[in-house]
Amino acid sequence: MSDIQNKDDISLLVVKFYDKLLQDDEMKLIFAGLDFKAHVPNIVQFWSFVLFDEEGYKTNVFDKHLHLPIKPHQFDEWLKTFNATVDELFSGEKAEMAKLRATTLAFTFKSKWEKLKGSN
């Protein structure tokens, strides 16, 4: 199994991850109405920035999600699914970095979310 090496690998990861995540009925409700085909390039750009320091992603990722009907415990499910997808597809330094960054992201989002919106 190879490591995450480029944008094509990130695209594969993102598509497989959301395919899995959207099989959960509760998680699916969060993203109802989102055009994933149009949104995937933004997610790929974000992870390219995170993993490869690639220029181009300037958006505040937390603020972009504030309108979604997320419950704090769903960040845990997001992380579990993300890490499982990484492990299924890749192995190596960038794969481990992706999981570490996702862990930090989920913790940060969950903490901020609870402060702003409560823990319900």
Kinemage of the C-alpha trace (Angstrom):
@kinemage 1
@onewidth
@group {chain A} dominant
@subgroup {mainchain}
@vectorlist {calphas} color= white
{ca met a 1} P 0.000 0.000 0.000
{ca ser a 2} L 1.434 3.369 -0.963
{ca asp a 3} L 1.372 6.723 0.786
{ca ile a 4} L -0.644 9.804 -0.173
{ca gln a 5} L 1.529 11.347 -2.881
{ca asn a 6} L -0.497 13.898 -4.847
{ca lys a 7} L -3.866 15.546 -5.517
{ca asp a 8} L -5.183 12.444 -7.272
{ca asp a 9} L -4.609 10.467 -4.083
{ca ile a 10} L -6.316 13.168 -2.035
{ca ser a 11} L -9.241 13.175 -4.452
{ca leu a 12} L -9.584 9.392 -4.097
{ca leu a 13} L -9.488 9.728 -0.311
{ca val a 14} L -12.095 12.506 -0.262
{ca val a 15} L -14.511 10.720 -2.586
{ca lys a 16} L -14.234 7.373 -0.750
{ca phe a 17} L -14.509 9.097 2.625
{ca tyr a 18} L -17.715 10.946 1.762
{ca asp a 19} L -19.155 7.847 0.084
{ca lys a 20} L -18.749 6.064 3.428
{ca leu a 21} L -19.836 8.985 5.585
{ca leu a 22} L -23.022 9.532 3.619
{ca gln a 23} L -24.105 5.941 4.193
{ca asp a 24} L -24.876 6.942 7.772
{ca asp a 25} L -28.412 8.394 7.853
{ca glu a 26} L -27.604 10.880 10.606
{ca met a 27} L -24.479 12.157 8.845
{ca lys a 28} L -26.303 12.310 5.529
{ca leu a 29} L -28.738 14.871 6.984
{ca ile a 30} L -25.880 17.298 7.647
{ca phe a 31} L -24.944 17.431 3.989
{ca ala a 32} L -28.419 17.351 2.465
{ca gly a 33} L -28.567 19.755 -0.445
{ca leu a 34} L -24.803 20.002 -0.895
{ca asp a 35} L -23.583 19.464 -4.441
{ca phe a 36} L -20.637 17.181 -3.694
{ca lys a 37} L -19.441 17.096 -7.270
{ca ala a 38} L -18.975 20.867 -7.125
{ca his a 39} L -17.621 20.808 -3.555
{ca val a 40} L -15.023 18.028 -3.885
{ca pro a 41} L -12.410 20.289 -5.552
{ca asn a 42} L -12.606 22.630 -2.524
{ca ile a 43} L -12.064 19.744 -0.125
{ca val a 44} L -9.181 18.433 -2.236
{ca gln a 45} L -7.631 21.915 -2.243
{ca phe a 46} L -7.960 22.089 1.546
{ca trp a 47} L -6.208 18.746 2.065
{ca ser a 48} L -3.551 19.661 -0.518
{ca phe a 49} L -2.845 22.741 1.594
{ca val a 50} L -2.795 20.681 4.804
{ca leu a 51} L -0.624 17.817 3.522
{ca phe a 52} L 1.553 19.441 0.876
{ca asp a 53} L 1.543 23.141 1.877
{ca glu a 54} L 0.059 23.854 -1.531
{ca glu a 55} L -0.992 27.458 -1.991
{ca gly a 56} L -4.516 28.366 -2.912
{ca tyr a 57} L -6.750 27.524 0.048
{ca lys a 58} L -7.574 30.746 1.887
{ca thr a 59} L -11.045 30.041 3.308
{ca asn a 60} L -11.764 29.765 7.035
{ca val a 61} L -12.852 26.142 7.073
{ca phe a 62} L -14.654 26.416 10.428
{ca asp a 63} L -16.743 29.401 9.385
{ca lys a 64} L -17.766 27.605 6.183
{ca his a 65} L -19.454 24.908 8.288
{ca leu a 66} L -21.279 27.058 10.848
{ca his a 67} L -24.571 26.894 8.952
{ca leu a 68} L -24.678 23.084 9.025
{ca pro a 69} L -26.889 21.212 11.513
{ca ile a 70} L -24.001 19.387 13.200
{ca lys a 71} L -24.138 17.864 16.675
{ca pro a 72} L -20.837 17.697 18.575
{ca his a 73} L -20.754 13.878 18.703
{ca gln a 74} L -20.823 13.820 14.901
{ca phe a 75} L -17.271 15.170 14.781
{ca asp a 76} L -16.217 11.879 16.407
{ca glu a 77} L -17.995 9.894 13.687
{ca trp a 78} L -16.419 12.114 11.013
{ca leu a 79} L -12.966 11.406 12.444
{ca lys a 80} L -13.555 7.667 12.832
{ca thr a 81} L -14.714 7.405 9.216
{ca phe a 82} L -11.879 9.601 7.914
{ca asn a 83} L -9.198 7.577 9.699
{ca ala a 84} L -10.691 4.272 8.572
{ca thr a 85} L -10.732 5.489 4.971
{ca val a 86} L -7.106 6.630 5.154
{ca asp a 87} L -6.094 3.248 6.612
{ca glu a 88} L -8.022 1.409 3.918
{ca leu a 89} L -6.321 3.272 1.072
{ca phe a 90} L -2.883 4.451 2.209
{ca ser a 91} L 0.078 3.791 4.441
{ca gly a 92} L 3.009 6.067 5.191
{ca glu a 93} L 4.101 9.439 6.502
{ca lys a 94} L 1.480 11.550 4.692
{ca ala a 95} L -1.280 9.092 5.611
{ca glu a 96} L -0.313 9.387 9.271
{ca met a 97} L -0.100 13.167 8.917
{ca ala a 98} L -3.602 13.228 7.410
{ca lys a 99} L -4.988 11.315 10.396
{ca leu a 100} L -3.143 13.543 12.869
{ca arg a 101} L -4.380 16.712 11.178
{ca ala a 102} L -7.918 15.304 10.996
{ca thr a 103} L -7.771 14.528 14.720
{ca thr a 104} L -6.709 18.099 15.449
{ca leu a 105} L -9.389 19.446 13.122
{ca ala a 106} L -12.164 17.339 14.690
{ca phe a 107} L -11.089 18.297 18.231
{ca thr a 108} L -10.894 21.988 17.342
{ca phe a 109} L -14.221 22.006 15.521
{ca lys a 110} L -15.954 20.093 18.316
{ca ser a 111} L -14.548 22.416 20.997
{ca lys a 112} L -15.492 25.584 19.114
{ca trp a 113} L -18.895 24.153 18.190
{ca glu a 114} L -19.733 23.391 21.820
{ca lys a 115} L -18.745 26.923 22.866
{ca leu a 116} L -20.801 28.551 20.115
{ca lys a 117} L -23.789 26.256 19.861
{ca gly a 118} L -23.827 24.143 22.989
{ca ser a 119} L -23.329 20.419 23.358
{ca asn a 120} L -26.748 19.234 22.121
